[in-house]
Amino acid sequence: MSYDGEIIDAHQHFWDLQKYGQHYQWIAAIPPNTPASALKVSYLLNDFEKDIRKLNVSKSVHVQAEWRGEEVGETKWIHSLAEENKQRFPQAIVPFVDFGSPDVEVQIRLHLEASPLVRGVRQQLNWCSEDESKCSADRDYLNDPIWRSSLGVLEEYNLLFELHLNPNQLHQASLLCQQHPNIKFVLNHLGCPSDRSESGHQLWLEGIKFLLRLKALVQKHLSHFEVCDLITTWCKDLASNSNAFCKISGLIHPMYTEPGKWSKDTLKPRIQVAVLSFGSDRCLFGSNFPVDGVCGTYAELLDAIKNCFDDMDLSFEDQQSIFYSTAARLYRI
């Protein structure tokens, strides 16, 4: 029987393009008449509550939506939403901080002053020197020792760091976890495997070959998948760090998913490996709505994930950890 307990959505976004559209350059740049152009409208609390209606989502974490220019303004706005609806959504906020800037600690303090709901920060790190289309960062931060050291300030403020990066960067992410053992790191979107072609899949697996510590166990459980032998190279280094967590999120991101061309079976291999590698106590659910809403409804996504967990024979307790307890612990909500 599928999980029917409470759910925390640990990865969702809001944006108000009428009031703050100038801050979302990436949305303005989306070409018209494409599936992703559906994102070129505001997504507010009422929209989120329509998407989660009757799905038992009781709490959420708002992750920064690439607002640029006076970034603390996003934190102030999101906090005002929480206050206006008596803190129904969101219960935690993850703003943007630029760790390549000399005033990084000033930025952190401004966000904390703007809202007591701040629990962590995110700076997108996606970098691929061979393909600019896979770069959301302006340089290779993970290979910058000064940038890496600057993250140490998060320990003082008890804040986590959200890892949004490409598969080829996962080994560097593991080293980052080792460099800062007292900071919690949360991998977004299972490492953003954006290229779903066969060649892209091979590249993804090569890039994350360091990241699996439970090879024999995963081989046993995934032997019926064609990609089993390759997928068993996933998650070793990152999962071996006790301060590393994995969001089961971004599963139907429009960057690598076409509306109507995904199913439980297309999602299952990565979901299984994530759970087997990190364990249910270090995995957490995130919808990535409204972005993933381009390719499916919230209910369809949730049903597919639950069905995957049922196929894995996960206990209610394990599913409760992924859908609720891990996020509650990480974000203190």
N, C-alpha and C positions, 0 to 999 in steps of 0.2 A: 504494500500500500504506500502510495507516494506521501512524502512529508507534508504535514498539514499544520505545523507549528508556526510560530512567529518568525518574521524575516526582517533582517536589516539589509537594506540596499547600501553597500559600502562604496558605491561609485555612481553618482548621478550628477547632472548639471542643470543649472537654470541660466537663462539669459533673456534679457528684455531689450530687444533690438530697437524698439521705439524710443526708449529712454537712453540706452547706452550702446547703441549700435556702432558708434565710432570706435569703441574699444575692441571689437571683435573683427579684426582684419581678415582672419582666416575664413570667417563665414561670408564676408563680403566677396572674397575671392573664389567662392564656389561657383563653377560655371552653371548657367541656367540650363533648364531642360535636361538635367541629369538626376539620377535618384537622390544624390546628396543635396540637391537644391531644396529638398523638403525641409532642410535645416535652416533655411533663410527666413524663418519666422520665429517670433518669441516663444519661449518654452518656460512657463511659469507654474506656480504651485497648483493651480487648478488643472493644468494639463497633466502634471505628474499624478495627481490624485485620480484623474480619469483613467490613466494607464494602469494604476495599481489597484483599481477598484475590485473589492472582494478577493484580493490575493494575499491578505494577511501581512502586508508590509507595514510594519509599525514604526520603523525608524530609518533614517538615511544619513549618508555622509555626502556633503557637497564637495566635489573636487573642482579646483579652479578650471575655468573653461577658456584659458588663454586670453583673458582680458589683458590688454596692454595700454599703458599710460595710467599713472597713479593707481597702481594695482591694489592698494589698500581700499580703494573705492569699491571693488568687488566684495571684499570681506565685509565692509560696512553695509552694503546693500543686502547680501545674503543674511547677515545677522538681523537686519530689519525685517526680512521675510519671516525668520524664525520667531521673532518677537510678535509680529502681527498675527501669526496663527498659533500663538501660545506654545511655541516650540514644537509643533507637531512635525514639521520638516523644515530644514534638516536639524539633526541633533549634534552634528559635528561639521567642522569646516576645515578644508585643506586648501590654503591659498598658495599663490605663486611667490617664490622668493628666488632672486637671482644670486646664486652663490659665486658668480664670476665678478660680482660688484664689490668694491671695498666697503660699502655700507651695509653689508648683509645683516649684521646684528641690528642695525637701525630698522631695516625692513621687518625683521621678525618682531621686534618690539611694537612697531606700528600695528601689525596685524593682531597681536595679542591685546593691545589696547582697544582695538576696534571691536573685538569679540572674545568673550571667554570660551567660545565654542571651538576655537582653533586647536586642533590636535596634531597637526603635522603640516608639511609643506611639500610642494612639488615644483620641479623644474624639468621640463621635457629634455631628454638627453639623446634622442634618436639621431644617430650619425652614421653615415655610410659614404665613405670617400669615393666609391665607385658609382653611386647613384644619388644624385641630389634630391630626387623625388622622395627618398626615404629619410631625409634630414628634416627634423623639426627644430633642432638646435643650431645655433650659428657657428659652433665649432665642436671639436671632440673633447667635451668636458671630462669624460672618464679617464682620458690619458693625460690630464693636466694635474700634476701633483699639488699645485697650489689650490685648485678648485676642490680636489679630493679632501685636502686637509681642512678646508673651510667648513665642511659639513660637521666638524666636531662641535661646533657651537650648539647644535641641536640637543646634545646631551644635557647641557645646562638648563634648557627650557623644557625638557621632557617631551620633545616633539619627534615624530617619526618622519621618514622620508619616503615618498612615493617614487618608485623606479619605473619610468616610462622610457623604454629604449628598444633597440632592435635586437634580434637574436644573436647577431655577431658580437654584441656587447655584453652578453651574459657572464662571460668569464671575468671581465673587468668588474662587473657588478658584484660578483662573489668576492673578489679581492677588496672591494669597497666595504662590504659587510665585515670582512676580517679586520680591516683597518679601524673600523668603528664598532667594536663588539657590543657597546652599551647603547647603541642606537638601533631602533627597529626599522627595517626596510621592507616595503611592500611592493612586490612586483605587480605592475599593472598589465592587464590583458594577456597574461601568460607569455609575456615577452614579445608581443606584437608580431606574430608570424604573418606579415602582410602579403607575401608572394605565395599564393596557393598553387602555382603551377608545379609540375613535377621537378623541374630544375630548381625552382624557388624552394620547394620543400626540402630538396637535398641540401641546398645552401643553408637553410634554416637549421637543419639537423647538424650540419657541420659546425655551425656557429655556436650551438649549444651542447656540443658533445661532452663538455665538462660537467654538465648539470644533471646527473642522475646517480643517486647512491644506491637505489634499490633495483638494480638491473635484473637480477634473477626473478624477483617478485613481479616486476612489470612484464617480463617475457612470459611468465606463466599466465598472467591475466590478459595479455594482449595478443596471444599467439594467433588468434583468428583474424587479426587485421593484417592486410597486405603490408602496411608500413611498419609493422611491429619491430622488425630488426633494426630499422633506422630510428624509430621513436625511442627505443630503449637507450639511446645515448643522451636523453633529455634530463636535465635538472640536477646533476650530481653536486657540483660545487655550491651552487646557490642553496639548494635544499639542505646541504650539510651544515650550513650556518644556522644556528638556533635563533638568530635575530632576523632571519629572512622569512617572509610570508608571501603567499601567492593569491592574488585576486583571480577568481574564475569570472572574468569579465571580458568585454570586448569580443565576445564569441562570434557575433554576427556584424562586426564593424563593416560599414559600407566600403571601406578601403579595400577589403578583400572578400566581400560577400555580395552576392546578387540577391535582390528580393525574390523570395520563392524558390531559391536554389540552395537551400540548406535543410538539414534535418537532424534529428537526434544522432543518427549514425555518423554524420559528418563532424559533429562536435565531440563525439564520444572519445576518440583517441587522446586528444589533448586534455580533456577533463580527467580521464582515468589516470594519465601519467602525472598530472598535477597533484591529485589526491594521494596517489601511491608514493610520490616523491616527498611531498611536504607533510603529508598526514592531515587528517581532518582538523587537527588543532592549530594548523598553520595555513589553512585555506579559508577563503571567505568569498561570498557571492557579491558581485556588483553588476548592475544592469547596463551601465554606460548609456543610459537614456538621457536625452532623446537621440543621441547619435546612432545607437544600434536599432532604434525604433524605425529607421529608414528601411530596414530589411525584415522586420517582423514585429508583432505585437509583444507587449510585456508578458502577457499570458502564454503566448506560444514559446517564448524564450524560457520562461520559468518551467513550463511543462517539459520541455526537452531536457533541461538540466535535471529535473526530478526523475525523469525516466532513465537518464543515464545513471543516476545514483541507485535507482532500483535495480538496474541491470548489474551493477557492481555489488549488489547485496549489502549496501551500506546500512548500518543500523540507524534507528531514529536518533540516537545520541550523536553519531558521526554526522548525520545530516544537520542536526541542530547546531553542531559546532560550526559547520560551513555556512549555514544560513543565518546564524544568529550569534552564538557565543564568542567566536573568534573576533568578530567585528566589535562586539560589545566590550570585550577586553582591550583590544587594540586602541579603540577610539574613546574608551572610557565613557560609554553611553548606556 
